[in-house]
Amino acid sequence: MQGRNDFIKRLLENVGIEAGMRVLDVGCATGEVTQLVAKLVGDTGEVIGVDMNQDLLNIAEKENESANVQFLNADLYQLSASLGQFDVIVGRRILMYLPDVPQSLAILKEHLKPQGIMCFQESDAINGGVGAAALPEHQQAIQRVWSTVQQEGGDIHIGQKLYNLFLQTGMTEIHVNAEAMIQTSDNNDLQWLTEMMLPRMRKHGVVSEEFSLEAWKQQMQQEAKSHDAAFIRDMAYGVYGRK
């Protein structure tokens, strides 16, 4: 199974983030990507992570060990001009939740230096569950995740739209790549993901209040023991382009 950060690490490497750069991480959450970027820009660089969820920012600040990192509670649509401009703007799984992606990208573009680069990783439901025909519980788990994201207003096919969105924003030298996120019956994160998202699933009626997490986990484990299979959980899309 691919590591959680394998794709974004390769994407950041392709972008060419290097020592001394100034980088903005939008929708930074707990700062996982922020910290990856901080290592690339080094002590002479600067990374600012912005998010609207103060609870997540508190975690990010608590776990931060880099002097060149700053976290701000800010609305992407109302970013202060005082932030200045950046060499690179990055984000992971953020565009899929925004109500007006073209407007968001246009706003962010104004915060790029001339020739600056904008880079995003997004998930896409395309091919989700392919290869799991013998694993109905696993397939259903994948569908529950995507149904919840849809109920929350998320665009579960944002990955396929990234190239055109960057074109509309006027970005140049656009690069797009996609990678199937392969998992197996004996090595996947569906139980963890379902447990983490369970309150949201219940809130949106994707599962009932009577849904038993422990009973379902046992069913998943039994199914995994009965069938060996590799399947696509989702597709990871990466896009970057120059101002």
Stockholm file with secondary structure:
# STOCKHOLM 1.0

chainA/1-243         MQGRNDFIKRLLENVGIEAGMRVLDVGCATGEVTQLVAKLVGDTGEVIGVDMNQDLLNIAEKENESANVQFLNADLYQLSASLGQFDVIVGRRILMYLPDVPQSLAILKEHLKPQGIMCFQESDAINGGVGAAALPEHQQAIQRVWSTVQQEGGDIHIGQKLYNLFLQTGMTEIHVNAEAMIQTSDNNDLQWLTEMMLPRMRKHGVVSEEFSLEAWKQQMQQEAKSHDAAFIRDMAYGVYGRK
#=GR chainA/1-243 SS CCCTTHHHHHHHHHHTCCTTCEEEEETCTTTHHHHHHHHHHCTTSEEEEEESCHHHHHHHHHHCCCTTEEEEECCGGGCCGGGCCEEEEEEESCGGGCSCHHHHHHHHHTTEEEEEEEEEEEEECTTTTTTCTTCHHHHHHHHHHHHHHHHTTCCTTGGGGHHHHHHHHTCEEEEEEEEEEEEETTBCSHHHHHHHHHHHHHHTTSSCTTCCHHHHHHHHHHHHHHCCCEEEEEEEEEEEEEC
#=GC SS_cons         CCCTTHHHHHHHHHHTCCTTCEEEEETCTTTHHHHHHHHHHCTTSEEEEEESCHHHHHHHHHHCCCTTEEEEECCGGGCCGGGCCEEEEEEESCGGGCSCHHHHHHHHHTTEEEEEEEEEEEEECTTTTTTCTTCHHHHHHHHHHHHHHHHTTCCTTGGGGHHHHHHHHTCEEEEEEEEEEEEETTBCSHHHHHHHHHHHHHHTTSSCTTCCHHHHHHHHHHHHHHCCCEEEEEEEEEEEEEC
//
